[in-house]
Amino acid sequence: MSKEQQQPASTPAPIIGGGMTLGVIGAGVMGQTLIRGLLSSGLIPREQIWAGDKNGTACDAVSQSLGIFVSSEYQDRIPTADLILICVKPNDAAAVMAALRNAGLRRETLLISILAGVSTDRLESLLGTENPVIRAMPNTPAVVGEGMTAVCRGRFAAKADLLRAQHIFEAVGKCLAIDEIHFNAITALSASGPAYHFLIMEALADAGVRVGLPRQLALTLVAQTALGAARMVLTSGRHPAALRDDVTTPAGCTIGGLLMLEDGRIRSVLARAVEEATRISAHLGAGPARPPEQVSGQRGSH
Ligand SMILES: NC(=O)c1ccc[n+]([C@@H]2O[C@H](COP(=O)([O-])OP(=O)(O)OC[C@H]3O[C@@H](n4cnc5c(N)ncnc54)[C@H](OP(=O)(O)O)[C@@H]3O)[C@@H](O)[C@H]2O)c1
């Protein structure tokens, strides 16, 4: 286990230097999520954040909804940036790195990439400079301040750069420094994780409707129960199996429901889902947009 592993950031460092800016390249789902989270955390003033996106028509709408500069003509902002968050799809990494280099990126500017499957080694070689690079893997609950992010540093990044990245992601949830070797697994577990939980909640809400509950009530019951169960796991320090035993009365209804879940092989289904997502994540940063073999209908980037 490395010294940096699983360490929450302890010393908050300033996010960006005075008079400098924080740029976000790629104002899609994650770019907007992180900007919203950062703005609502109050960590950085609105005037110091800008975003660049290839999609010119979308820029105006995003600019209006976020209240910041968003444009496809963002190149002249790059030299003003002290920190740049790269939030494009993995296959756009090479184009973005070339654009940054050609637009006068300062050698000191910290780059934080959230690209699934793209290693710090690859980012550094695409960039071809000695800028500090941090790889981060956040998730969408960052928009409500409950994100889960893992960070690691590249060859030219110092511990202070890692702390800066942690400070940013702690503004939108939890953030841990983890060895890069685990990043594909983390992508599969916590970056893709919200989608698994949404599916499970949807299915449970449907189940509630099946047994006679109004849909909205069923959804509220399910979501609040998920939130409460998650908080118990995080705060009690007890194993989930022990918490489960506490609510499992002999011959009661809970053990009956659990038996049905085990009959449906819920554990192995979940394990296979994470295994498959880990395998796909490992291919994402490899190059041109081609889904790996055995996978059909892949649409997302993680
Ligand atoms: N979504 C998640 O939950 C999640 C979680 C963790 C990490 N990630 C990672 O976050 C990254 C972004 O995912 P996303 O879901 O936010 O994707 P997205 O919604 O497609 O956003 C990416 C945006 O970047 C734009 N773009 C592409 N090339 C560009 C360039 N050269 N310069 C400026 N903008 C450019 C895209 O424009 P066009 O649409 O016109 O190409 C698009 O608007 C991915 O690498 C993914 O692996 C996502």
The ligand as an ORCA input file, in Angstrom:
! r2SCAN-3c Opt
* xyz 0 1
  N     -20.589     10.507    -16.914
  C     -20.068     10.028    -15.797
  O     -20.761      9.602    -14.873
  C     -18.561      9.985    -15.623
  C     -18.009      9.658    -14.359
  C     -16.602      9.666    -14.213
  C     -15.800      9.973    -15.306
  N     -16.368     10.251    -16.512
  C     -15.495     10.619    -17.617
  O     -15.811     11.954    -17.919
  C     -15.542     12.191    -19.291
  C     -16.698     12.968    -19.879
  O     -17.876     12.173    -19.796
  P     -19.293     12.838    -20.039
  O     -20.300     11.799    -19.724
  O     -19.363     14.158    -19.333
  O     -19.206     13.086    -21.643
  P     -20.025     14.118    -22.520
  O     -21.321     14.445    -21.861
  O     -20.037     13.595    -23.913
  O     -19.145     15.453    -22.481
  C     -17.947     15.619    -23.196
  C     -18.023     16.982    -23.895
  O     -16.723     17.301    -24.400
  C     -16.886     17.851    -25.695
  N     -15.633     17.755    -26.454
  C     -15.176     16.729    -27.211
  N     -13.965     17.033    -27.739
  C     -13.654     18.281    -27.325
  C     -12.559     19.146    -27.540
  N     -11.522     18.788    -28.308
  N     -12.567     20.374    -26.946
  C     -13.611     20.743    -26.172
  N     -14.701     19.966    -25.933
  C     -14.716     18.750    -26.508
  C     -18.020     17.054    -26.279
  O     -18.569     17.679    -27.418
  P     -19.252     16.716    -28.549
  O     -20.419     16.072    -27.887
  O     -19.607     17.660    -29.647
  O     -18.198     15.712    -28.940
  C     -18.978     16.996    -25.092
  O     -19.808     18.149    -25.020
  C     -15.316     10.857    -19.955
  O     -13.947     10.721    -20.275
  C     -15.715      9.845    -18.911
  O     -14.894      8.706    -18.980
  C     -17.723     10.290    -16.690
*
